[in-house]
């Protein structure tokens, strides 16, 4: 329970610090998204492109830290066990927001999953509320 309370608080503090700032993050890459390789070999996959992300900030409490990062909207895959699902960019997407959680003492990155959510606020009102 302490972990969930920390994550809720740290996420709210970090994302709350972004209130009103997300307008500056509304951008798209020049030239659109690169094509998906349709016939990938059954081997190590080497992407056709390179993307970057920028850190926004970190918060720490109760032995855990969370870092918040952003990038332009781009497709990505979520992986659960052996299942991969492609997530496409939608017209209303302005930014790709990512969070990383880690244990302060060991430096071990922890999975971010069930029961967690991130809220983006603008002028004190929630404009987005989604799982990380």
Phi and psi in degrees as a GROMACS rama.xvg file:
@    title "Ramachandran Plot"
@    xaxis  label "Phi"
@    yaxis  label "Psi"
@TYPE xy
-62.6307  -37.1836  UNK-2
-63.1169  -44.5472  UNK-3
-64.9935  -40.0269  UNK-4
-63.8672  -41.2052  UNK-5
-61.8677  -48.6711  UNK-6
-61.8621  -40.9746  UNK-7
-63.7849  -44.9685  UNK-8
-68.1304  -46.5545  UNK-9
-65.0459  -40.2746  UNK-10
-64.8665  -42.4328  UNK-11
-65.4621  -41.9303  UNK-12
-64.396  -47.8183  UNK-13
-65.4581  -49.2681  UNK-14
-70.6846  -35.5651  UNK-15
-59.6124  -32.6847  UNK-16
-65.8596  -15.7366  UNK-17
-89.2824  -5.16411  UNK-18
-50.8416  123.749  UNK-19
82.2534  -7.76315  UNK-20
-93.8654  -15.6512  UNK-21
-68.6921  -20.0328  UNK-22
-58.6451  -32.7581  UNK-23
-71.9131  -14.9128  UNK-24
-95.4659  3.2617  UNK-25
-80.6745  96.9699  UNK-26
-150.559  160.442  UNK-27
-128.779  148.742  UNK-28
-68.0028  146.288  UNK-29
-65.1733  134.871  UNK-30
86.2318  -0.268265  UNK-31
74.9526  -167.921  UNK-32
-82.6757  146.578  UNK-33
-69.9101  157.721  UNK-34
-69.4243  152.765  UNK-35
-85.281  132.97  UNK-36
-72.8422  114.623  UNK-37
-75.5035  -38.8235  UNK-38
-112.712  67.1642  UNK-39
-70.5067  141.746  UNK-40
-69.324  158.528  UNK-41
-82.2  68.8162  UNK-42
-156.992  -169.279  UNK-43
-61.8308  132.536  UNK-44
-91.9616  126.038  UNK-45
-108.524  117.861  UNK-46
-59.0131  157.386  UNK-47
-86.0707  -2.18818  UNK-48
-156.139  172.662  UNK-49
-125.083  135.292  UNK-50
-122.077  156.777  UNK-51
-122.391  167.768  UNK-52
-142.896  157.827  UNK-53
-121.208  139.504  UNK-54
-76.2687  146.119  UNK-55
-102.68  -41.9313  UNK-56
166.582  176.403  UNK-57
-133.168  160.834  UNK-58
-142.177  147.537  UNK-59
-132.132  143.171  UNK-60
-167.417  142.518  UNK-61
58.6027  29.9769  UNK-62
86.6803  0.463611  UNK-63
-120.195  154.651  UNK-64
-129.921  151.571  UNK-65
-130.908  136.044  UNK-66
-115.065  142.594  UNK-67
-117.219  134.546  UNK-68
-134.739  158.371  UNK-69
-139.686  159.661  UNK-70
-151.725  173.932  UNK-71
-70.831  157.421  UNK-72
-61.0151  131.654  UNK-73
-152.976  156.176  UNK-74
-70.0852  153.861  UNK-75
-155.355  172.123  UNK-76
-118.065  136.73  UNK-77
-98.9569  138.715  UNK-78
-122.296  122.989  UNK-79
-125.778  109.23  UNK-80
63.0921  -117.376  UNK-81
-101.685  1.61209  UNK-82
-97.9047  128.436  UNK-83
-116.614  135.31  UNK-84
-128.132  126.811  UNK-85
-80.0025  131.257  UNK-86
-110.766  118.941  UNK-87
-88.9355  156.011  UNK-88
-75.1642  134.743  UNK-89
-104.288  159.035  UNK-90
-57.0105  -33.8005  UNK-91
-83.1482  -2.95502  UNK-92
-75.9648  125.489  UNK-93
-109.371  -23.1697  UNK-94
-155.226  150.704  UNK-95
-105.763  111.986  UNK-96
-103.853  130.758  UNK-97
-129.408  148.228  UNK-98
-128.019  144.26  UNK-99
-126.53  131.577  UNK-100
-113.594  136.241  UNK-101
-144.521  157.011  UNK-102
-80.7978  125.417  UNK-103
-61.0399  -44.7243  UNK-104
-67.5865  -47.0657  UNK-105
-93.6039  -19.6523  UNK-106
77.3068  7.38426  UNK-107
-74.3384  126.827  UNK-108
-73.4546  133.314  UNK-109
-105.603  150.363  UNK-110
-66.5657  141.36  UNK-111
-106.149  120.356  UNK-112
-156.237  -135.149  UNK-113
-50.3665  137.188  UNK-114
85.9231  -2.3231  UNK-115
-104.779  151.917  UNK-116
-149.878  157.375  UNK-117
-121.466  135.627  UNK-118
-118.017  133.709  UNK-119
-104.459  125.692  UNK-120
-111.455  144.358  UNK-121
-133.508  120.391  UNK-122
53.701  39.402  UNK-123
80.8818  -1.22795  UNK-124
-111.559  140.302  UNK-125
-71.555  124.807  UNK-126
-108.001  -16.6306  UNK-127
-155.149  139.394  UNK-128
-143.933  104.578  UNK-129
-142.648  160.681  UNK-130
-71.1716  149.425  UNK-131
